[in-house]
Structure formats: C-alpha cells, structure tokens
Amino acid sequence: MPASPLHPFHPIIYVRGFAATSGEIEDTVSDPYMGFNIGSARARRIWTGETQRFYFESPLVRLMGEYQYDDLYFDGLDKLGAGNEAVPYRCVVIHRYYDAASEVFGSGDTPPITHFAQGLNDLILTLKRKVLVNPENIANGVTAQNFRVHLVSHSMGGLVCRAFLQNASLGSQEARDAVDKLFTYATPHNGIDMRIVRNVPGWLTFGDVNNFNRERMAQYLALPAGTEDVSQVRGFPAERIFNLVGTNPKDYRVLAGASAWAAGDESDGLVRIENATTHGLGADGQDVTSPRAFVHRSHSGYYGIVNSEEGFQNLTRFLFGKLRFDGVLDIDDITLPVEVDKQMKEGREVRASYQFEVAVSVRGSQWQVTRREVRENSAIFRTYEQLFPGAPGAVRPPDRSQSPHLFSVFLDPDKSVKVSKSVSFAFELRILVPDYEVDGVLFLKRHYEGSYILQKQILVEAIRDPASPVGWSLKYGFQETNPGKPGVTANSRPLAGGSGIGFDIPIAQAVRPGVTGTLRIEARPWNETLR
C-alpha cells in the first residue's frame, strides 16, 4: 500500500493506564490529556560540577513543539464530538475511556476492559471520518486506504490496545487495519505478579484488578484457554510493537511503597521486567520478540516512565525514525578459570551464570536510550548450561537460541547533528565475572567482585549510500582506540530476505576466564512502507 506524503507522521492516540478507585477515576477524567501532558523536573550534574535542574515538558508538549502535532480541543470543545468538523492529520487524540465510569460524565460503574477496546475501535473510525473531510488532508495525499494511526499507551492502556488488535469480536477489521504501530510504556503484557500471591487472582474484582489475571487476559486477548504466556501477540506484527520497560521500583510510591515491595526489585514498582514485553510470529513463521528498551524509571510518579526524556526519545525514534539497528552476541566459548575447568573435565558438577550489561546512547543526546545493569536488576542473565547445554566432560556446542539480544535502536536522520545526515550510536557491552560453584561449593579463588571478563565500547555509524541495497553503508570503531570516531568501514552482508544489511565484530579474549564469539550488528530500513 503506497503511503501518503505525510507518512510516518500519523495521528497519535494515547491510551492511559489503570485507575482503581472512584477518586482516581474522577481525577483522571478531570484532566483533558489524562496524564500525557505531565512532565518532570529532576536534577543532574553538569560539566562544571554543579547540579542543574533538567525539565522535561511532557510528551504532549514535545510532540507539539518538535513535530508540529496539535490537540483537538478548541473553544472548550472536542473536535471529535458531534458534527463533521474537520481535524488536522498530525494530531494527538486522547482515548477518554474512563468517562463512562465517572459519576460526572457517566454512570459511575466501571465497564469491562472489552468495552474500552471496543471504544478504541469506534474512536479510530470517528477520527478517520473527520480526517477525510478535511480538504487539506486530501490535498496532502491522505486517502481512506492509506489513513493510519499510531497507538501510544501506558500500563493497562497497552492491554486495551492489544485486546482491540487481537480480539476480532471487539471491533472491525477496518479499524485494526488503520493501526501502523503500537508503543507501550510499562504494560503488564504477561500479567502482574506479586511476592505473596504471584499472579493477580481472577476472583479479585475490586477496581477490575482481575484485568491482570492471566486466565482473564487470555479471554479478552483471544488466546486459547489455559495459555500461560499471554504476552504473545496474534493478528498484529510483533515487530511493530515497541515495549518500554521500567527498571526502577524504588521511586514508585503507591501505597507508601507497598506495591514496589510486593512487585520486587526486578520491576518498575508494579510490573515485573519479565512481564513487560511481547513476542509473536514474524513474517517467516518464526517467533520474534518485539523491539524493547530498558530505562531506569518507575511505573509512574515524578520519576515515572511516561514523563521521561528516555521515554520520549524511544517513542519518537520508533514512530518516525528511518533505521532500525539490532545487536546480538553469539558466544562460541566462555573459558573457565584453569582450576574450575580442570574440575569440570574430571566430571565434577560446575555451575556458573553470566550477566550481560549493555547501555546504548545516540550521538547528540544526553540520555541513554536503553540500559541494562546488574545494579538496576535488569542485566541479561544466562547460565553456563543455557549457553552450552550438555553433560560434564563432553563437548558442549553453543545453543544459538540463547544468544543474548542486546538492543533494538531506532535512529532518525532528521535529528542528526551532522550535515551529512549520517546517524550514529555507541553501546557499551560488559560481561561480569560470575560466581562459580563446584559440587555445590562456591569457588572464590582469584575472585574480585564487580570484575568483567569482557568490557567494550563500540561506535556504529550509518552513512547515506545510494549504491547500497538499503541506501546506507556502515562504519564502526572502538572507543578505546579511536574515541568518538567509528572509522572502520564494515564488511557488510545482506540479511535474509533482503531485509537489510549487517556485519560481524569478532570477540576474542585470550585471558582466562574469557569469551570468544561474534557480535552481530544488523541494520534495517524503517518506516519505508505502511503496515
């Protein structure tokens, strides 16, 4: 389907998160933007050594200022209300699904989540009709066939969107076909687990908390009864869903911190990290993970994930960017300390686990767009047995399905700081020295807590190249040898199916313990076509 000249700047529909009590619902409906307009002020240390306040105006204000989006409120009225008033294409729309539960605007009774999903369907069709009566939109090439929207959601709002997209009974195919992408902030895609009760029980109906029970979720997400992993997406491409995952529980102060305690350290204070992402079948029939990023933000509040610069950078680059980069580490071997290796070859039971830290920053930005660290309980975890399955003393080839996927990063040449419009990012990769266990006893000889068996900072740059199949050529470099300059031209190869280009960086550590493998960098065009 040919895109309109306005692609990828489609209307944005924001779908907010959960409100449990009547008081929270009334506070929600009293806000025209239902939280999408909330910013934050925080302190950071600058180059002088002084502490300076950093103001994030809010996603709404930034979209208006940097991308010329507009709201649909005029003279105190909503342009999506009654009548045929035309609306601009580049607009932000709020799905006010809690109005029906308000004692001021509705009945005071909270409808089920399926009702909210059906309402999203109706909102998209109303928006489409009003966009198409605007002569300016028609002059810019917008048609009924290429009209699209971006869905942006927080927490339960992501489940509202998924219910609409996955459950054919909750809307029309016309409305579902109009969705180009879905961005989720801190959504419990695989339910909510707590220390005491684990998954929220289905009988806990207060405030419709059972919306986060997996058995109930499988019903409204149109998944087979008994599905244990309800994070799987059906009927919508998983690669067109972005999951932003929070890793900071301590700043989530709901119930005086009781929620953060119950969710645990590996969470944003409400949603556990392991439950905040999606996956589904790709075009080739293989299971693919949705792109995701990890930021040290809490579920909501002053240090919340929605009102953050990191969130905004990931949001806009996913919606409007031109290139997608993925990094994967294929490990061929991880050598053990000499003493441990000897005992494993003698048939002793050796256990070890590895934590992979990664942080990615984009050139010209002061913020890391994704970060996974041990101290923030978000590092990638693999056991030796996962990486190299097999019996002690036997040859144990690596299991490539366990290769750590390090990052998905979207870059936008229109935000480049260079005249050439090249785009560049840097990432730091670290593998911590593990704790070894031999026959159930910790092996601590020559162990230094916090040491690494691998620590590299790598720069990657994409330069426009008409001769390349994807319009870009790639360079890379190591910060330790050529600071700030990715000067090595990559020996690129085409990816399967002609989807992009990639290159390999060999990793070889001669010391013991050390790692040998290949760092795969893959680049694909993004936003070239409509869904």
C-alpha positions as CSV (number, residue, x, y, z in Angstrom):
1,M,0.0,0.0,0.0
2,P,1.5,3.4,-1.0
3,A,2.0,5.7,1.9
4,S,0.7,9.2,2.0
5,P,3.4,12.0,1.7
6,L,2.7,12.6,5.4
7,H,3.9,9.2,6.5
8,P,5.1,8.4,9.2
9,F,3.5,11.4,11.0
10,H,0.1,9.8,11.5
11,P,-2.4,10.8,14.2
12,I,-1.4,9.6,17.7
13,I,-4.0,8.1,20.0
14,Y,-2.9,8.0,23.7
15,V,-4.5,5.3,25.9
16,R,-3.8,5.8,29.6
17,G,-3.4,3.2,32.3
18,F,-5.4,1.8,35.2
19,A,-7.4,3.7,37.8
20,A,-8.8,1.6,40.6
21,T,-10.9,3.8,42.9
22,S,-13.7,6.2,42.1
23,G,-11.4,9.0,43.3
24,E,-8.7,8.1,40.9
25,I,-11.2,7.8,38.0
26,E,-12.6,11.3,38.8
27,D,-9.0,12.7,38.9
28,T,-8.4,11.0,35.6
29,V,-11.4,12.4,33.7
30,S,-10.8,15.9,35.1
31,D,-7.5,16.0,33.1
32,P,-8.1,16.8,29.4
33,Y,-5.0,14.8,28.4
34,M,-5.2,12.1,31.1
35,G,-1.6,12.3,32.1
36,F,0.0,12.6,28.6
37,N,0.7,16.3,29.4
38,I,2.6,15.6,32.7
39,G,6.3,16.5,32.7
40,S,9.0,16.2,35.3
41,A,11.8,18.3,36.8
42,R,14.9,16.5,38.0
43,A,18.5,17.3,38.9
44,R,21.6,16.3,37.1
45,R,25.3,17.1,37.4
46,I,26.7,19.2,34.6
47,W,30.3,19.6,33.3
48,T,31.1,22.4,35.8
49,G,30.4,20.0,38.7
50,E,27.3,21.9,39.6
51,T,23.8,20.4,40.0
52,Q,21.3,21.8,37.4
53,R,17.7,21.2,37.0
54,F,16.5,19.4,33.9
55,Y,12.9,20.0,32.8
56,F,11.0,17.5,30.6
57,E,8.0,19.4,29.4
58,S,5.9,16.2,28.7
59,P,5.4,14.0,25.7
60,L,2.5,16.2,24.5
61,V,4.3,19.5,24.7
62,R,7.4,18.0,23.0
63,L,5.3,16.5,20.2
64,M,3.7,19.8,19.6
65,G,6.9,21.8,19.7
66,E,9.3,19.4,17.8
67,Y,6.9,17.7,15.4
68,Q,4.0,20.2,15.0
69,Y,1.3,17.9,16.4
70,D,-1.9,19.6,17.7
71,D,-4.6,18.6,20.1
72,L,-8.3,18.5,19.1
73,Y,-9.6,20.9,21.8
74,F,-11.0,24.2,20.5
75,D,-13.1,26.8,22.4
76,G,-13.5,24.3,25.2
77,L,-14.9,21.6,22.9
78,D,-13.6,18.4,21.4
79,K,-13.5,18.4,17.6
80,L,-14.2,14.7,17.7
81,G,-17.6,15.4,19.2
82,A,-20.8,15.7,17.3
83,G,-20.8,17.2,13.8
84,N,-18.5,17.0,10.8
85,E,-15.8,19.4,11.9
86,A,-12.6,18.6,10.1
87,V,-9.5,17.8,12.0
88,P,-5.7,18.1,11.2
89,Y,-3.9,14.9,10.3
90,R,-0.9,15.5,12.6
91,C,-2.9,15.4,15.8
92,V,-2.9,13.9,19.3
93,V,-6.1,12.2,20.4
94,I,-6.9,11.0,24.0
95,H,-8.9,7.9,24.4
96,R,-11.1,9.0,27.3
97,Y,-12.4,5.5,28.1
98,Y,-12.8,6.3,31.8
99,D,-15.5,8.9,31.1
100,A,-18.1,6.1,31.2
101,A,-17.0,5.1,34.7
102,S,-17.2,8.7,36.1
103,E,-20.0,9.9,38.2
104,V,-19.8,13.2,36.5
105,F,-19.7,12.1,32.8
106,G,-21.1,8.6,33.0
107,S,-22.9,6.0,35.2
108,G,-20.3,5.7,37.9
109,D,-19.9,2.0,37.1
110,T,-16.7,0.8,35.5
111,P,-17.2,-1.1,32.3
112,P,-15.1,-4.2,31.5
113,I,-11.8,-3.8,29.5
114,T,-13.5,-5.2,26.5
115,H,-15.8,-2.2,26.4
116,F,-12.7,0.1,26.4
117,A,-11.3,-1.9,23.5
118,Q,-14.5,-1.5,21.5
119,G,-14.4,2.2,22.3
120,L,-10.9,2.4,20.8
121,N,-12.3,0.9,17.6
122,D,-15.1,3.5,17.5
123,L,-12.6,6.3,18.2
124,I,-10.3,5.3,15.3
125,L,-13.3,5.2,12.8
126,T,-14.6,8.6,14.0
127,L,-11.1,10.1,13.6
128,K,-10.8,8.6,10.2
129,R,-14.1,10.1,9.1
130,K,-13.2,13.5,10.3
131,V,-9.7,13.4,8.8
132,L,-11.1,12.6,5.4
133,V,-13.5,15.6,5.4
134,N,-10.5,18.0,5.7
135,P,-9.6,19.3,2.2
136,E,-6.0,20.0,3.4
137,N,-5.5,16.3,4.3
138,I,-6.9,15.2,0.9
139,A,-4.6,17.7,-0.8
140,N,-1.7,16.1,1.1
141,G,-2.5,12.7,-0.3
142,V,-4.4,11.1,2.6
143,T,-7.0,8.6,1.5
144,A,-9.3,6.0,3.1
145,Q,-6.8,3.4,2.1
146,N,-3.6,5.0,3.5
147,F,-5.1,6.5,6.6
148,R,-3.1,5.2,9.6
149,V,-2.8,5.9,13.4
150,H,-0.1,5.3,16.0
151,L,-1.3,3.9,19.3
152,V,0.7,5.1,22.4
153,S,-0.3,3.5,25.7
154,H,0.7,3.3,29.4
155,S,0.3,0.3,31.6
156,M,-3.2,-1.2,31.2
157,G,-3.7,1.0,28.2
158,G,-1.4,-1.4,26.3
159,L,-3.8,-4.2,27.2
160,V,-6.7,-2.2,25.9
161,C,-4.9,-1.8,22.6
162,R,-3.9,-5.4,22.4
163,A,-7.4,-6.6,23.1
164,F,-8.7,-4.4,20.3
165,L,-5.9,-5.6,17.9
166,Q,-6.1,-9.3,18.8
167,N,-9.8,-10.0,19.5
168,A,-11.8,-9.8,16.3
169,S,-15.1,-9.6,18.3
170,L,-14.1,-6.2,19.8
171,G,-14.0,-4.1,16.7
172,S,-13.8,-4.0,12.9
173,Q,-11.1,-5.0,10.6
174,E,-11.2,-1.6,9.0
175,A,-10.2,0.0,12.3
176,R,-7.5,-2.6,13.0
177,D,-6.0,-2.2,9.5
178,A,-5.6,1.5,10.3
179,V,-3.1,0.9,13.1
180,D,0.5,1.3,11.9
181,K,2.4,0.9,15.2
182,L,1.8,0.4,18.9
183,F,4.2,1.8,21.6
184,T,3.7,0.6,25.2
185,Y,5.0,2.2,28.4
186,A,5.3,-0.2,31.3
187,T,2.5,-2.5,30.2
188,P,2.0,-5.8,32.1
189,H,1.8,-7.9,28.9
190,N,2.1,-11.1,30.8
191,G,0.1,-10.0,33.8
192,I,1.0,-8.7,37.3
193,D,2.9,-10.9,39.8
194,M,3.4,-10.1,43.4
195,R,5.6,-11.7,46.1
196,I,2.8,-13.2,48.1
197,V,0.0,-14.2,45.6
198,R,2.1,-14.3,42.4
199,N,-0.3,-13.6,39.5
200,V,-3.2,-11.4,40.5
201,P,-6.1,-13.8,41.3
202,G,-9.1,-13.9,39.0
203,W,-11.5,-13.5,41.9
204,L,-10.0,-10.2,43.0
205,T,-12.6,-7.9,41.3
206,F,-12.1,-4.7,43.2
207,G,-11.5,-1.9,40.7
208,D,-11.3,-4.6,38.0
209,V,-7.8,-5.7,39.2
210,N,-8.5,-9.1,37.6
211,N,-7.8,-7.5,34.3
212,F,-4.2,-8.5,35.1
213,N,-5.0,-12.2,35.8
214,R,-3.6,-14.4,33.1
215,E,-6.7,-16.5,32.8
216,R,-8.9,-13.4,32.3
217,M,-6.3,-11.8,30.0
218,A,-6.3,-14.9,27.7
219,Q,-10.1,-14.4,27.3
220,Y,-10.0,-10.8,26.2
221,L,-6.8,-11.2,24.2
222,A,-8.4,-14.1,22.3
223,L,-5.8,-16.6,23.3
224,P,-6.6,-20.3,23.8
225,A,-7.9,-21.2,27.3
226,G,-5.1,-22.3,29.5
227,T,-2.4,-20.1,27.8
228,E,0.2,-19.5,30.4
229,D,2.3,-16.9,28.4
230,V,-0.3,-14.2,27.5
231,S,2.4,-11.9,26.2
232,Q,2.2,-13.5,22.8
233,V,0.7,-11.3,20.1
234,R,-1.6,-12.6,17.4
235,G,-3.2,-10.8,14.5
236,F,-0.7,-7.9,14.6
237,P,3.0,-7.9,13.7
238,A,5.1,-8.2,16.9
239,E,7.9,-6.2,15.3
240,R,5.6,-3.2,15.1
241,I,5.1,-3.1,18.8
242,F,7.7,-1.3,21.0
243,N,7.9,-2.2,24.7
244,L,9.5,0.4,27.0
245,V,10.4,-1.3,30.3
246,G,10.9,0.4,33.6
247,T,13.6,-0.9,36.0
248,N,13.3,1.5,39.0
249,P,10.9,0.2,41.7
250,K,12.1,2.5,44.5
251,D,10.6,5.7,43.2
252,Y,7.1,4.1,42.8
253,R,5.4,5.4,46.0
254,V,1.9,4.0,45.5
255,L,0.6,2.5,48.8
256,A,3.6,4.1,50.6
257,G,5.9,1.8,48.7
258,A,4.0,-1.4,49.4
259,S,3.4,-2.0,45.7
260,A,7.1,-1.7,44.9
261,W,7.9,-4.1,47.8
262,A,5.4,-6.7,46.5
263,A,6.5,-6.4,42.9
264,G,10.1,-6.9,43.8
265,D,13.4,-5.4,42.8
266,E,13.2,-6.6,39.2
267,S,10.3,-4.3,38.4
268,D,9.2,-0.7,37.9
269,G,7.3,-0.9,41.2
270,L,4.3,-2.6,39.7
271,V,5.2,-4.5,36.6
272,R,8.0,-7.1,36.7
273,I,10.6,-6.7,34.0
274,E,10.0,-10.2,32.7
275,N,6.3,-9.5,32.2
276,A,6.6,-6.1,30.3
277,T,7.4,-7.3,26.8
278,T,5.7,-9.0,23.9
279,H,6.5,-11.6,21.2
280,G,4.8,-13.2,18.3
281,L,5.2,-14.9,14.9
282,G,7.2,-13.0,12.3
283,A,6.6,-13.0,8.5
284,D,8.8,-16.1,8.3
285,G,6.6,-18.0,10.8
286,Q,9.4,-17.9,13.5
287,D,8.8,-16.5,16.9
288,V,10.2,-12.9,17.2
289,T,10.5,-10.6,20.1
290,S,9.1,-7.1,19.9
291,P,11.7,-4.3,20.0
292,R,12.2,-3.1,23.5
293,A,14.3,-0.7,25.6
294,F,15.0,-0.6,29.3
295,V,15.2,2.7,31.3
296,H,15.7,3.3,35.0
297,R,12.3,4.8,35.6
298,S,9.4,3.8,37.8
299,H,5.9,2.9,36.7
300,S,4.5,6.4,37.3
301,G,5.1,9.4,39.5
302,Y,7.7,12.2,39.4
303,Y,10.3,9.8,38.1
304,G,7.8,7.9,36.0
305,I,8.4,6.2,32.7
306,V,5.9,8.3,30.6
307,N,7.2,11.7,31.7
308,S,10.8,11.0,30.9
309,E,13.3,12.1,28.2
310,E,14.4,8.5,27.7
311,G,10.8,7.5,27.0
312,F,10.3,10.4,24.5
313,Q,13.5,9.6,22.6
314,N,12.4,5.9,22.2
315,L,8.9,6.9,21.3
316,T,9.7,9.4,18.6
317,R,12.5,7.3,17.0
318,F,10.3,4.3,16.9
319,L,7.4,6.2,15.4
320,F,9.3,8.4,13.0
321,G,12.8,7.0,12.5
322,K,14.4,5.7,9.3
323,L,16.7,2.9,10.5
324,R,16.5,0.0,13.0
325,F,19.6,-1.5,14.5
326,D,19.8,-4.7,16.4
327,G,22.8,-6.2,18.3
328,V,23.1,-9.9,19.1
329,L,26.1,-11.6,20.8
330,D,26.8,-15.2,19.5
331,I,29.0,-16.9,22.1
332,D,31.3,-19.7,20.8
333,D,33.1,-20.3,24.1
334,I,33.5,-18.9,27.6
335,T,36.6,-20.2,29.2
336,L,36.6,-21.1,32.8
337,P,39.4,-20.4,35.3
338,V,42.1,-23.1,35.0
339,E,41.2,-24.7,38.3
340,V,37.5,-24.8,37.6
341,D,37.9,-26.1,34.0
342,K,40.1,-28.9,35.3
343,Q,37.4,-30.0,37.8
344,M,34.7,-29.8,35.2
345,K,36.7,-32.1,32.9
346,E,37.1,-34.5,35.8
347,G,33.3,-34.8,35.8
348,R,32.6,-32.6,38.8
349,E,29.4,-30.5,38.7
350,V,30.3,-27.0,37.8
351,R,27.7,-24.2,37.8
352,A,28.2,-20.7,36.6
353,S,25.9,-17.9,35.5
354,Y,26.7,-14.8,33.4
355,Q,25.2,-11.3,33.5
356,F,25.4,-9.2,30.4
357,E,25.2,-5.4,30.8
358,V,24.6,-3.1,27.9
359,A,23.9,0.7,27.6
360,V,23.2,2.5,24.3
361,S,23.5,6.2,23.7
362,V,22.7,8.1,20.5
363,R,25.0,10.7,19.1
364,G,23.8,14.2,20.2
365,S,21.7,13.0,23.0
366,Q,22.5,13.4,26.7
367,W,20.5,10.3,27.7
368,Q,20.9,6.6,27.2
369,V,18.0,5.2,25.2
370,T,18.4,1.8,26.8
371,R,20.3,0.5,29.8
372,R,20.5,-2.9,31.4
373,E,22.7,-3.2,34.5
374,V,23.2,-5.6,37.4
375,R,22.8,-2.8,40.0
376,E,19.4,-2.0,38.5
377,N,18.4,-5.7,38.4
378,S,17.9,-5.6,34.6
379,A,21.1,-7.3,33.2
380,I,20.6,-10.1,30.7
381,F,21.1,-13.4,32.6
382,R,22.3,-16.7,31.2
383,T,23.6,-19.8,32.9
384,Y,26.5,-21.8,31.6
385,E,24.1,-24.7,31.0
386,Q,21.8,-22.5,28.9
387,L,24.7,-21.2,26.7
388,F,26.4,-24.7,26.4
389,P,23.9,-27.5,27.1
390,G,25.3,-31.0,27.6
391,A,26.9,-33.4,30.0
392,P,30.0,-32.6,32.1
393,G,33.2,-33.6,30.4
394,A,31.5,-33.8,27.0
395,V,31.9,-31.5,24.0
396,R,29.2,-28.8,24.5
397,P,28.4,-26.7,21.4
398,P,26.7,-23.4,21.9
399,D,22.9,-23.0,21.8
400,R,22.3,-20.1,19.4
401,S,18.7,-19.7,20.6
402,Q,20.3,-18.4,23.9
403,S,22.4,-15.7,22.2
404,P,21.7,-12.5,24.1
405,H,19.8,-10.0,22.1
406,L,21.4,-6.8,23.4
407,F,19.4,-4.0,21.9
408,S,17.0,-2.6,19.3
409,V,17.7,1.0,18.5
410,F,15.8,3.3,16.1
411,L,17.6,6.2,14.5
412,D,16.2,9.3,12.8
413,P,18.4,11.1,10.2
414,D,16.2,14.2,10.6
415,K,17.5,14.5,14.1
416,S,21.1,14.0,13.1
417,V,23.7,16.6,14.3
418,K,25.8,16.2,11.1
419,V,25.3,17.9,7.8
420,S,25.7,14.6,6.1
421,K,22.6,13.3,7.9
422,S,24.5,10.2,9.0
423,V,23.3,8.6,12.2
424,S,25.4,7.1,14.9
425,F,25.2,5.4,18.3
426,A,27.5,3.9,20.8
427,F,27.0,1.0,23.1
428,E,28.9,-0.4,26.0
429,L,28.9,-4.2,26.5
430,R,30.1,-5.8,29.7
431,I,30.1,-9.4,30.9
432,L,30.6,-9.8,34.6
433,V,32.9,-12.3,36.2
434,P,30.5,-14.9,37.6
435,D,30.4,-16.8,40.9
436,Y,31.5,-20.4,40.2
437,E,30.2,-23.3,42.1
438,V,31.9,-26.7,42.1
439,D,29.9,-29.6,43.6
440,G,27.7,-27.1,45.5
441,V,30.6,-25.2,47.0
442,L,31.4,-21.6,45.9
443,F,34.8,-21.2,44.2
444,L,36.2,-17.8,45.2
445,K,39.9,-18.1,44.4
446,R,41.1,-15.1,42.4
447,H,37.6,-13.7,42.5
448,Y,37.1,-9.9,42.7
449,E,33.5,-8.7,42.9
450,G,32.5,-6.4,40.1
451,S,35.2,-7.6,37.7
452,Y,34.5,-8.2,34.0
453,I,35.5,-10.9,31.6
454,L,34.6,-8.5,28.7
455,Q,34.2,-4.7,28.6
456,K,33.9,-2.9,25.2
457,Q,32.5,0.4,24.0
458,I,31.7,0.3,20.3
459,L,30.6,3.1,18.0
460,V,28.4,2.5,14.9
461,E,27.6,5.0,12.1
462,A,25.3,4.7,9.1
463,I,26.1,6.9,6.1
464,R,23.8,7.5,3.2
465,D,25.0,5.4,0.2
466,P,22.8,5.2,-3.0
467,A,24.9,2.2,-4.1
468,S,23.9,0.2,-1.1
469,P,20.8,-2.1,-1.4
470,V,19.3,-0.3,1.7
471,G,20.6,3.2,0.9
472,W,23.2,3.1,3.8
473,S,26.7,1.9,4.4
474,L,28.1,1.2,7.8
475,K,31.2,2.0,9.9
476,Y,32.3,1.1,13.3
477,G,35.1,1.6,15.8
478,F,36.2,1.1,19.4
479,Q,36.1,4.0,21.8
480,E,39.4,2.8,23.4
481,T,41.4,3.1,20.1
482,N,39.6,5.9,18.2
483,P,37.5,7.9,20.6
484,G,34.3,9.4,19.1
485,K,35.2,8.2,15.5
486,P,33.7,5.0,14.0
487,G,36.3,4.9,11.3
488,V,36.4,1.3,10.1
489,T,34.2,0.5,7.1
490,A,32.2,-2.5,7.9
491,N,32.3,-5.6,5.6
492,S,28.5,-5.7,5.3
493,R,26.5,-8.6,4.2
494,P,22.8,-8.8,3.1
495,L,20.4,-10.1,5.7
496,A,18.0,-12.9,4.9
497,G,15.2,-12.0,2.6
498,G,16.9,-8.7,1.6
499,S,15.5,-7.1,4.8
500,G,18.7,-5.1,5.5
501,I,22.5,-5.3,5.9
502,G,24.7,-6.5,8.8
503,F,28.3,-7.0,9.8
504,D,30.2,-9.0,12.4
505,I,32.7,-7.9,15.0
506,P,34.9,-10.8,16.3
507,I,35.2,-11.0,20.0
508,A,38.2,-12.9,21.4
509,Q,39.7,-12.8,24.9
510,A,43.0,-14.6,25.3
511,V,42.8,-14.5,29.1
512,R,41.1,-17.0,31.4
513,P,38.3,-16.6,32.1
514,G,37.4,-15.1,28.7
515,V,34.9,-15.1,26.0
516,T,35.1,-15.9,22.3
517,G,32.3,-15.1,19.9
518,T,30.8,-12.8,17.3
519,L,28.9,-9.5,17.8
520,R,26.3,-9.3,15.1
521,I,25.1,-5.8,14.1
522,E,22.1,-5.7,11.8
523,A,20.6,-2.6,10.2
524,R,17.2,-2.5,8.5
525,P,15.2,0.3,6.9
526,W,12.3,1.5,9.0
527,N,9.1,3.4,8.0
528,E,9.6,2.8,4.3
529,T,6.1,1.4,4.0
530,L,2.8,1.2,5.8
531,R,1.8,-1.9,7.7
